[in-house]
């Protein structure tokens, strides 16, 4: 009887491992697939004052500062572009802020635009700690500037840059407010698309028998493996958002997001 029970338990364990490995491969294919964002390139703007500053891993980030000329500035906004974009798109998104009297600091994330590239890292639409560290480096640069360091500070990000702005704003007390367009948390997006993709490969009635906690655990395992493959770490944006409870936050989301 003991051997029968052990054999049944062994078969269940093998089936569990096989099913999880299959599910992980499906989820990894979802994670590695970057959607077409169709980001339009922006030409250089003569209004921008070129800047550069160091970030982690010995890299240098480059960008521009747009200062108010004919009137005192009301504050500084650090702009964080989306995947496939660059710092030249800042005034396209921040035109209203510029006209309202704010200075704008825009920079290129590592491995994009004019900034240095980290060997072995290929940026995707998923937010990593690399992008968060780059925003934190931009904040440090601004705080050390004789003029910019005296201004109230806000962050504005687009898509993945919005997630980086939210994370950096949560980690930095001097950030007064955060606005972002199309930001998203990785776990929620993987959960949404992973469920849809799995029904293409597995019987929906069979998937309905699997508890949600089991599916989420498998998705976390796939995300962990993807971090190892991409040589990066994904921040848990959901947990960081709790630190923004005392700061004004504007979330903009369109019908196509």
C-alpha positions in Angstrom: 0.0 0.0 0.0 2.8 2.4 0.9 4.5 1.8 -2.5 1.2 2.5 -4.3 0.7 5.7 -2.5 4.3 6.7 -3.2 3.9 5.9 -6.9 0.7 7.9 -7.1 2.3 10.8 -5.3 5.3 10.6 -7.7 3.1 10.6 -10.8 1.3 13.7 -9.4 4.6 15.4 -8.7 5.9 14.7 -12.2 2.7 15.9 -13.8 2.9 19.1 -11.6 6.5 19.8 -12.7 5.7 19.1 -16.3 2.6 21.4 -16.2 4.5 24.2 -14.5 7.4 24.0 -17.0 5.0 24.2 -19.9 3.2 27.2 -18.3 6.5 28.9 -17.6 7.5 28.6 -21.2 4.2 30.1 -22.3 4.6 33.0 -19.9 8.2 33.6 -20.9 7.0 33.9 -24.5 4.6 36.6 -23.4 7.2 38.5 -21.3 9.8 38.5 -24.2 7.3 39.8 -26.7 7.5 43.6 -27.0 4.3 45.1 -28.5 4.6 47.6 -31.3 4.5 51.1 -29.7 5.1 53.0 -32.9 7.0 55.7 -31.1 7.7 58.7 -33.5 11.2 60.1 -33.4 11.6 63.7 -32.3 14.2 66.0 -33.8 16.7 67.9 -31.5 15.4 71.1 -30.0 17.6 74.2 -29.9 15.9 75.4 -26.7 17.5 72.6 -24.7 20.7 73.1 -22.7 22.8 69.9 -23.1 23.5 68.1 -19.8 25.2 64.8 -18.7 25.5 63.1 -15.4 26.7 59.8 -14.0 24.5 56.8 -13.1 25.2 53.4 -11.7 27.6 50.9 -13.3 29.9 53.7 -14.4 27.6 54.9 -17.1 26.8 58.5 -18.3 23.3 59.7 -19.1 22.7 62.6 -21.5 19.8 64.9 -22.0 18.7 68.5 -21.9 17.3 71.2 -19.6 14.7 73.7 -20.7 14.9 76.7 -18.4 12.4 79.6 -18.0 14.1 82.7 -19.5 11.7 85.6 -19.1 10.2 84.7 -15.7 11.1 82.9 -12.5 10.5 79.2 -12.6 7.7 77.6 -10.6 9.6 74.4 -10.2 11.4 71.6 -12.0 9.8 68.6 -13.8 12.0 65.6 -14.6 10.7 63.9 -17.8 11.1 60.1 -18.2 10.5 59.0 -21.8 9.0 55.7 -23.0 10.7 52.7 -24.6 11.9 53.7 -28.0 11.7 57.4 -27.2 14.3 59.9 -26.2 14.7 63.1 -24.3 13.9 65.2 -27.3 10.2 64.3 -26.9 10.0 66.2 -23.6 8.4 69.4 -24.8 5.9 67.4 -26.9 4.5 65.9 -23.7 5.4 68.8 -21.3 4.4 71.8 -23.4 1.6 72.7 -20.9 4.0 72.5 -18.0 6.6 74.6 -19.8 3.9 77.2 -20.6 2.8 77.2 -17.0 6.3 78.3 -15.9 8.1 75.0 -15.0 11.6 74.1 -16.0 11.9 70.7 -17.7 14.8 68.3 -17.3 14.8 65.4 -19.8 17.3 62.6 -20.2 17.8 59.3 -22.1 17.7 56.1 -20.2 20.7 53.8 -20.4 20.9 51.8 -23.7 18.7 54.4 -25.4 19.3 57.7 -27.3 22.5 59.5 -26.5 23.2 57.8 -23.1 25.8 55.1 -22.5 24.9 51.4 -23.0 25.2 48.7 -20.3 26.8 45.7 -22.0 24.5 42.6 -21.9 21.3 44.5 -21.2 18.6 44.8 -23.8 15.8 47.2 -22.7 12.2 46.0 -23.1 8.9 47.6 -22.1 9.2 46.0 -18.6 10.4 48.3 -15.9 13.7 47.2 -14.3 15.8 48.7 -11.4 18.2 50.0 -14.1 15.5 52.6 -15.2 14.7 53.4 -11.6 18.3 54.0 -10.8 18.6 56.3 -13.8 15.7 58.5 -12.6 17.3 58.6 -9.1 20.6 59.7 -10.7 18.7 62.5 -12.5 17.2 63.6 -9.2 20.6 63.7 -7.6 22.0 65.7 -10.5 19.1 68.2 -10.2 19.5 68.5 -6.4 23.2 69.3 -6.8 22.7 72.0 -9.4 22.9 75.5 -7.9 19.7 76.7 -9.6 17.7 73.6 -10.1 18.4 72.3 -6.6 16.3 75.1 -5.0 13.1 74.3 -6.9 10.2 72.2 -6.0 10.6 68.9 -7.8 8.0 66.7 -9.7 8.3 63.7 -12.0 6.4 63.0 -15.3 6.8 59.7 -17.1 5.4 57.9 -20.1 4.7 54.2 -20.2 7.7 52.4 -18.8 9.1 55.8 -17.9 5.9 56.4 -15.9 6.6 53.3 -13.8 10.2 54.5 -13.2 8.8 57.9 -12.2 6.4 56.3 -9.7 9.1 54.1 -8.2 11.6 56.9 -7.9 9.0 59.2 -6.5 8.1 56.6 -3.8 11.8 56.3 -2.9 12.7 60.0 -2.8 11.2 62.3 -0.1 12.1 65.5 -2.0 9.8 64.6 -4.9 6.6 66.6 -4.4 4.3 65.0 -7.0 4.2 62.4 -9.8 2.3 62.3 -13.1 2.4 59.5 -15.6 0.7 58.4 -18.8 0.2 54.7 -19.6 2.2 53.4 -16.6 1.7 49.7 -15.7 2.8 47.2 -13.1 4.4 44.1 -14.5 2.7 41.5 -12.4 -0.8 42.7 -13.3 0.0 42.9 -17.0 1.6 39.4 -17.1 -1.4 38.0 -15.1 -3.9 39.5 -17.6 -2.1 38.4 -20.8 -0.9 35.1 -19.3 -4.4 34.0 -18.7 -5.4 34.9 -22.2 -2.5 33.1 -23.8 -2.9 29.9 -21.6 -6.5 29.4 -22.8 -5.0 29.2 -26.4 -2.9 26.2 -25.3 -4.9 24.6 -22.6 -8.5 23.6 -22.1 -10.4 26.5 -20.5 -12.4 24.2 -18.3 -9.1 22.6 -17.1 -7.6 26.0 -16.4 -10.7 26.9 -14.4 -9.8 24.1 -11.9 -6.3 25.6 -11.2 -6.5 28.1 -8.2 -5.4 31.7 -8.9 -2.6 31.5 -6.3 -1.0 28.6 -8.2 -1.1 30.5 -11.5 0.4 33.6 -9.8 3.2 31.5 -8.3 4.0 30.1 -11.7 4.0 33.6 -13.2 6.4 34.9 -10.5 8.7 31.9 -11.2 8.6 32.9 -15.0 9.4 36.5 -14.1 12.3 35.4 -11.9 13.7 33.2 -14.7 13.3 36.1 -17.1 15.3 38.4 -14.8 18.1 35.9 -14.8 18.1 35.6 -18.6 18.1 39.4 -19.1 20.6 40.1 -16.3 18.3 42.6 -14.6 15.8 42.9 -11.7 12.2 43.9 -11.8 10.9 46.2 -9.0 7.6 45.3 -7.3 5.8 48.5 -8.3 2.6 47.5 -6.4 4.5 47.6 -3.1 6.3 50.8 -3.8 3.1 52.7 -4.6 2.0 52.5 -1.0 4.8 55.0 -0.2 3.1 57.6 -2.5 0.0 57.8 -0.3 0.9 61.3 0.9 1.9 62.8 -2.5 -0.3 64.0 -5.3 -0.3 61.4 -8.1 -1.9 61.8 -11.5 -2.4 58.6 -13.6 -3.4 59.1 -17.2 -4.7 56.1 -19.2 -6.2 56.0 -22.7 -8.5 53.6 -24.4 -5.6 51.8 -26.1 -3.5 51.3 -22.9 
